């Protein structure tokens, strides 16, 4: 089985897919964030949907993490 390494992770070529649309990726058409792989169109779309790299990709906003530290 062919494999490839992207973002310091090993993938079967057939398993290297976009987290959002499940489309096949290649080393020239992917972007990664928080260990997840995306096709470039969906990466841009998810960022634009919320205007940041946290909420658009299903993560807690950093500002919430900062607020929690200030209350301790």
N, C-alpha and C positions, 0 to 999 in steps of 0.2 A: 504494500500500500504506500502510495506517495505521501510524504508529509512535508510541512513547511513550518518555519519558525517566524512568528510575528509578535511583536511586543513582548519578547522573552517567553512566549508560550509556544508549545508544539501542537500542531493541528494536523489531522488528516486533511488532505486537499478537499475532499468532499464535505467535510464538517466545517470548513472555514466559511461561515455564513454571517450575514448581517443579523444582529440581535433584534432589529425592528421588523424587517420584511422577510428575513430568512433567505434572501438572494445570495448566490455564490459570490465570494469575494476573491480578489487576487492581491498580491503584494503591492500592486500599483493603484488599487482603487478602494482602500479601506482607511478608516480612522479609528482610533481606540480611545476609550475613556473609562476609568474605573474597572479596567480589566475586561471590558466588553468591546466587541468589534462591531463596526457599523459601516455600511456603504457611505461614500462621501455625501450623496444627496440627502440621506436620512440623518446623517450627523449634523449637517447644516440646518435641516428642517427642525430637528429636536432642539438645537441651540436657539434658533429663532423663536420657537414656540413660547419660551419663557425668558429669553434674553440672558441666560446664564448657563453654566455647565453643571449645575446641581439639579435644579427643579426640572429642567427640560429632559434630563436623563434619569429621573426617578430617585434622586438622592435628596437628603435633607439639605436645605440651604445652609451655607457656612455661617450666615448671620445668626441662625438659631443656635448653632454650636457656640458662637462667641457670646451670645446672650446668656447661655447656661453657665459659662465660665465666670461671667461677671456677677452672677447671683450666688456663687459659692463662697 
